[in-house]
Amino acid sequence: PTVNVEPASSPTRAFYNHMFSGGKMPTWMGYTVIKYPTDLILYQQKLFEKKPDVLVEIGTHKGGSALFFAHMMDLIGHGEVISIDRSHDKYPLPEHNRITYLSGRSTAVETLESVRAMTAGKTVMVVLDGDHRRNQVKRELVKYSEIVTPGQYLVAEDGIMAQVGMGDNPAEAIEWFLKKTKTVVQEFPERQFMLSC
């Protein structure tokens, strides 16, 4: 795919700037969720459709999305969340019996070994939403494409950074990865609602 940069006055850029300025991020049960509301609905749809045994989330931040995923799994009656971040000391995180927090660099050997051990024999969906720099997302796409199981999603968040004119972004990593892989097929569920990260 080609990366299109939206004009400065585009609705996409305006919505992005609005969402990421001055405390306008949504919350889930009191915990900040750094996701567009449309994306939360998409995640609900895909979790219900795919029913993974495990959702591996890279990038915990304040824990709102991990809690959202866990609550969706409560409603579905199936699944668990592994949420990975370099450190979980910055913010008080939500506790839930479906969430396991794993501290460490997402592509460190120890982290990957832990994730593989915790997901062995299970169906796995992966959401990359941590460090959005191109080279880090490249590493995560390569490593976590080996962990996500056939028929599940490997989501690389914030490709929109390219559309709003920000360089060194996930879209560049995605484009590179899709040229290299023979096992991952690109889909565009986000087109359902037009506005998506």
Secondary structure, 3 states (H helix, E strand, C coil): CCCCCCCCCCHHHHHHHHHCCCCCCCEECCEECCCCHHHHHHHHHHHHHHCCCEEEEECCCCCHHHHHHHHHHHHHCCCEEEEEECCCCCCCCCCCCCEEEEECCCCCHHHHHHHHHHHCCCCEEEEECCCCCHHHHHHHHHHHHCCCCCCCCEEECCCHHHHCCCCCCHHHHHHHHHHHCCCCCCCCHHHHCCCCC
